[in-house]
């Protein structure tokens, strides 16, 4: 019901940047191209990205999302999700003979490569991340042992690597930048010789979206984050705003927006996680407009231009030129 709130919202301020990142764009493009080139069905291990709208759209076009490779028929086309997979999943997929396209975000692949390289040099690892998240399972699954998960500072005090002379820290790419820094500092305090990545593992898009929320939060009375409940980076945006003292809510789409949130609120901030499409942002804007918002402004921010190349074998045939 689109009943305007008693004191109408006046302004919507859009975070910049927001929404899709290069890794998400690439992952969705891989599935779409595979559908066009090879026809439905295309099998995808795990949700290609953590967004309900994106997954449902691809399902409607012939993508089938699975968790177990035993659910994929012989000879089928299989896409690994943007979060990455373990060595065991890669090996099983190869052994089953699927046509495979890897949509793992290149920034996650960078972490996998670093883990493999340092493991060969005798390193063990402390991984900062959320237990059960597919990216964490994929990164930890690059090794059969010698990698230990910590979720918070308390875990750092309990972790027991076999040795500390050659110990490296890696992180899930979609964490809170501030939380990751705090936990990394705790790791370094306990293991002073620990090796940190040359460049932090938190991805540029996660960093940029969190920085935008830090700038936007003090300017607004409430922040709406467009993102699905399973999206780690979207959850971090809402948590960050709340930590900064700005009331924040996460919505999967316009139907989740509640008019009661806007009572007494004049300026609304709006952002979106890296897996949330702009079409949902625009739909949420329309919903807030129906509650009385008059203007939509875009804050100044970084313009992201990064693009990642597609895997080989997905080039679509150009239509023949008319003779």
NUDRENKE-446561 format. One record per residue: x, y, z of N, C-alpha, C in turn; residue in three letters. Coordinates in steps of 0.2 Angstrom, whole numbers, plus 5000, padded with zeros to 4 digits. Example, Ala and Ser with C-alpha at 12.3 -4.5 7.8 and 13.67 -1.06 7.14 Angstrom:
2
506649725039506249785039506649845039ala;506449895035506849955036506450005039ser;
//
This chain:
323
500449945000500050005000500450065000unk;500350114995500850174995500550234998unk;500450225005500150285009500750325011unk;500750395008501350435010501350435018unk;501950445020502050455027501850525029unk;501750535036501450595038501850655037unk;502550645038502950695036503350675030unk;503150695024503450665018504150665018unk;504450615015505150615013505250665008unk;505850705008505950755003506450734998unk;507050705000507550694996507850624996unk;508050594991508350534990509050544988unk;509550524991510250534989510550464987unk;510850464981511050394979511850394980unk;512050344983512750324984513150314977unk;513750334977514150324971514850304973unk;515050244971514750194967514250154971unk;513850114968513350064970513250014965unk;512949954967512749904963513349864960unk;513149834954513649794951514349814950unk;514849764952515549774951515749734945unk;516349734943516649704937516549634938unk;516749604943516649524944515949504943unk;515449534946514749514945514549524938unk;514749584935514549594928514849534923unk;515449514925515749464921515449394922unk;515249374928514949314930514249304927unk;513849364927513249354924513249354916unk;513749384913513949384906514149314904unk;514549284908514749214906514149164906unk;513649174911513049124910512649144904unk;512549214903512049234898512349214891unk;513049214890513349194884513349124883unk;513449084888513349014888512648994886unk;512149024888511449004886511349024879unk;511649074877511549094869511949044865unk;512549034867513048994863512848914863unk;512648894869512548814869511848794870unk;511448844872510748834873510548804880unk;509948814882509748784889509748714889unk;509848684894510048714901510748724901unk;510948774905511648784908511648774915unk;512048734918512048714925512548764928unk;512448794934512848834938512848814945unk;513548804947513648774954513548834959unk;513048834963512948884968512648944964unk;512248994968512049054965512649084961unk;512549104955513049144951513349204955unk;512849244958513049294962512449294967unk;512549324973512049324979511549374978unk;511049364973510549414972509949374969unk;509349374973508749344971508549354964unk;508449424962508249444956508649414950unk;509349424951509749394946509649324945unk;509649284950509649214950508949194946unk;508349224948507749204946507749224938unk;508049284936508049304929508349244925unk;508949224927509349174924508949104924unk;508649094929508249034929507749034924unk;507449084923506849094918507149084911unk;507849094910508049084903508449024902unk;508448974907508648904906509248894911unk;509448934915510048914920509748874925unk;510148824927509948774933510448784938unk;510248804944510748814949510748744954unk;511348724955511448664959512048674964unk;512048624969512548624974513048564973unk;512748504971513048444970513148434962unk;513848414961513948394954513648334951unk;513448294956513048234954512348254951unk;512148314952511448334949511548364942unk;512148364939512348384932512348324928unk;512048324922512048264918512748264914unk;512948204912513548194908513548244902unk;514148274900514148314894513848384894unk;513648404900513248464901513748524902unk;513548584901513948644902513848664909unk;514448674912514448694920514748764921unk;514448804925514848864926514948874934unk;515548884936515748894943515548964945unk;515248974951514949044953515549094954unk;515349154955515849214956516249204962unk;516049154967516349154973516949104973unk;516949064968517549014967517348954970unk;517748904969517648834971518248804974unk;518248744977518848714980519148674975unk;519748644976520148604971519748544970unk;519448514976519048454975518448464970unk;518148514970517548524965517848534958unk;518348574958518648574951518848504948unk;519148464952519448404950518848354948unk;518348354953517748314951517348334945unk;517348404943517048424937517448404931unk;518048414932518548384926518448314925unk;518448274930518348204930517648184927unk;517148214928516448204925516448224918unk;516948264916516948274908516448334906unk;516248384911515848434909516248484905unk;515848524901516148584898516148634903unk;516648664905516748704911516948774909unk;516548824912516748894912516748924919unk;517348954921517448974928517349044928unk;516749064932516549134933516849164939unk;517349124943517649154949517849224948unk;517749264952517949334951518749334951unk;519049374947519749374946520149394953unk;519749434957520049454963520049404968unk;519549354968519549294972520149244969unk;520149234963520649194960521349214962unk;521449284962522149314965522249284972unk;521749274976521849254983522049174982unk;521749144978521849064977522549054975unk;522749104970523449094967523949104972unk;523849154977524349174982524349114987unk;523849084989523849034993524248974991unk;524148954984524448904981525248914981unk;525448974979526148994979526448994986unk;526149024991526449024997526448955000unk;525948914999525948845001526548804999unk;526748814993527348784990527948804993unk;527948864996528548885000528448865007unk;527948825009527948805016527548845021unk;527148885018526748925023526048895025unk;525848915031525148895033524748965033unk;524148965034523749025033523149035038unk;523049095040522549115044522049145039unk;521449125038520949155034520449195038unk;520349255036519849295040519249295035unk;518649275038518049265034517449235038unk;516949225034516249205037516249125036unk;516149085041516049015040515448995036unk;515548955031514948935027514848975021unk;515249035021515149075014515549035009unk;515249035003515548994997516249014995unk;516349084996517049104994517549074999unk;517349075006517849055011517948975010unk;517348945008517448865007517948855001unk;517848894996518248894990518948904991unk;519148954995519848974996520148925001unk;519748905006520048855011520148785007unk;519748775002519748714999520248714994unk;520648764993521248764989521848714992unk;521748704998522248665002521848605006unk;522248555007521948495011522048505018unk;522548545020522548565027523048625028unk;523148655034523548705035523248775034unk;522648785034522248845033521748845038unk;521748905042521348905048520848965048unk;520248955049519749015048519649045055unk;519649115055519449155060518949205058unk;518449215062517849255061517949325065unk;518249325070518249385074518949385078unk;519049435082519649445086519649385091unk;519149365094519149305099519449245096unk;519249235090519449175086520249175086unk;520549235085521249245084521649215090unk;521349225096521649205102521649125103unk;521149095099521049025100521448985094unk;521549015089521848975083522548945085unk;522648885082523248845084523548825077unk;523948865074524348845068524848795070unk;525148755066525648705068526348745069unk;526448795066527048835066526848905065unk;527248955067527149025066527749065062unk;528249025060528849055056528549075049unk;528249025046527949035040527149035040unk;526949095041526149105042525949165038unk;525449155034525149215030524449225032unk;524149285031523449295032523149315025unk;522549285024522149305018521449315021unk;521049355017520449375019519849365013unk;519249345016518749355011518649425008unk;518549425002518549484998517949535000unk;517449515003516849555004516749575011unk;517249575015517149585022517149665023unk;516949685030516949755032517749765032unk;517849825029518549845029518849855036unk;518449885040518649905047518749845051unk;518249795050518249735054518849695052unk;519049685046519549645043520249675046unk;520249745046520849775049520949765056unk;520449765060520449745067520749675068unk;520449635064520649555065521349545063unk;521549575057522149575055522649595060unk;522549655063522949685068523049635074unk;522449595076522549545081522949495079unk;522949465073523349415071524049435071unk;524249495069524849525069525149535076unk;524749545081524949555088525149485090unk;524749435089524949365091525449335087unk;525549345081526049315077526349375073unk;526849405076527249465073527549455067unk;527749385065528049375059527549365053unk;526949365054526449345049526549385043unk;526449355038526449385031525749415029unk;525749475027525149505025525149515017unk;524549515014524649525007524949585005unk;525249584999525549654996525049704995unk;524449684993523849724992523349684996unk;522849725000522349695004521949654999unk;521649595002521249554999520449584998unk;520249625002519649655001519549694994unk;519049674991519049694984518949774983unk;519149804978519049874976518349894977unk;517849854975517149874974516849874982unk;517049824986516849824993517149884996unk;517749894995518049954998517650024996unk;517550024989517250094987516550094989unk;516150044990515450054992515450065000unk;515950035003515950055011516150125012unk;516650155008516850215008516250265007unk;515850245001515350295000514850295005unk;514650245009514250235014514450285020unk;515150285021515450325026515350395025unk;515350415019515250485017514450505017unk;514050455015513350465014512950465021unk;513150425025512850415031512650475035unk;513150525036513050585040512650635037unk;512450625031512050675027511350655027unk;511150595029510450565028510150545035unk;509550535035509150515041509050445041unk;509150405036509050335035509350315029unk;509650255029509950225023509650155021unk;509450155015509150095012509750055008unk;509849995009510349955005509949905001unk;510049904995509749854990510249794990unk;509949744992510349684992510049624995unk;510249564993509849504995510149485002unk;509749445006510049425013510649385013unk;510749345007511349305007512049345005unk;511949405003512449445000512949475006unk;513549455006513949475012514149545011unk;514349575005514449645005513949685006unk;513249665004512649705006512549715013unk;512649655017512549655024513049705027unk;513649705025514149745028514049825027unk;513649835021513449905020512949935026unk;512449885027511949905032512249905039unk;512749855040513049855047513449925048unk;513849945043514250005043513850065045unk;513250075041512850135042512650135050unk;512350075052512150075059512650085064unk;513250065062513850075067513950145067unk;513850185062514050255061513450295064unk;512850265066512350295070511750315065unk;511750285059511250305054510750235054unk;510150245055509650195054509750165047unk;509750095046509850065040509450005039unk;509249995033508849935032509049905025unk;509049835025509249805018508549775015unk;508549785009507949765005508149724999unk;507749674998507849634991507549664985unk;507049714987506749744981506249794984unk;505849824980505349874982504849844987unk;504649784986504049754991504349754998unk;504949754999505249755006505249815010unk;505149875006505149945009504549955013unk;504649975019504049985024503950065025unk;503350085024503250155025503450185032unk;503350135037503450155044504150185045unk;504650155041505350175042505450245041unk;505050275037505150345035504850405039unk;504450385044504150435048504650475051unk;504550545050505050595053505750595049unk;505750555044506450555040506350605034unk;506850645033506750695027507250675022unk;507850655023508350635018508450565019unk;508450525013508550455013509150445008unk;509550405011510150375007509950315004unk;510250294998510050234995510750204991unk;510950144993511450114990511250044988unk;511750004985511649934983512249894983unk;512249834986512749794986513049774979unk;513649744978513949734972513649684968unk;513149644970512749594966512049614965unk;511849684967511149704966511149744959unk;510649734955510649764948510349834949unk;510449884945510249944945509449954944unk;509149904941508449904940508149894946unk;508349864951508049854958508149924961unk;508749954961508850024964508250074961unk;508150074954507650114952506950094954unk;506850034955506150014957506050034965unk;506550034969506550054976506450134976unk;506750164971506650244971505950254969unk;505650224965504950234963504450214969unk;504650164973504250154979504350204984unk;504950234985505050294990504750354987unk;504750364981504350424978503650414980unk;503350354979502650344981502450364988unk;502950364992502950384999503050455001unk;503150494995503250564996503850604994unk;504350564992505050594990504950634984unk;505250694984505250734978505850734974unk;506450744977507050744973507450684973unk;507850674968508350614968509050644966unk;509550644971510150674969510650614970unk;511250624966511750574966512350614969unk;512650574975513250604978513850594973unk;514350644974514950634971515350574973unk;515650534969516050474971516450454965unk;516750394966517250364962516850334956unk;517050344950516850304944517250244942unk;516950184943517250124942517250104934unk;517850094932517950074924518250004923unk;518449974929518749904928518249854924unk;518549824920518249764916518649704916unk;518449644917518849584917518649544911unk;519149514908519049474902518649414903unk;518349394898517949324898518349264897unk;518149204900518549144898518549134890unk;518949094888518949074881518349034880unk;518149034873517648984871516949014872unk;516849084874516249114874516049164869unk;516549174865516449224859515849204855unk;515349254855514749244851514849254843unk;514649214839514749224832514349294830unk;514749334826514549394823514049374817unk;513449414817512949404811513349414805unk;513149374800513449384793513249454790unk;513749484787513649554784513149544778unk;512649584777512249574771512649584764unk;512549544760512949544753512649594749unk;
//
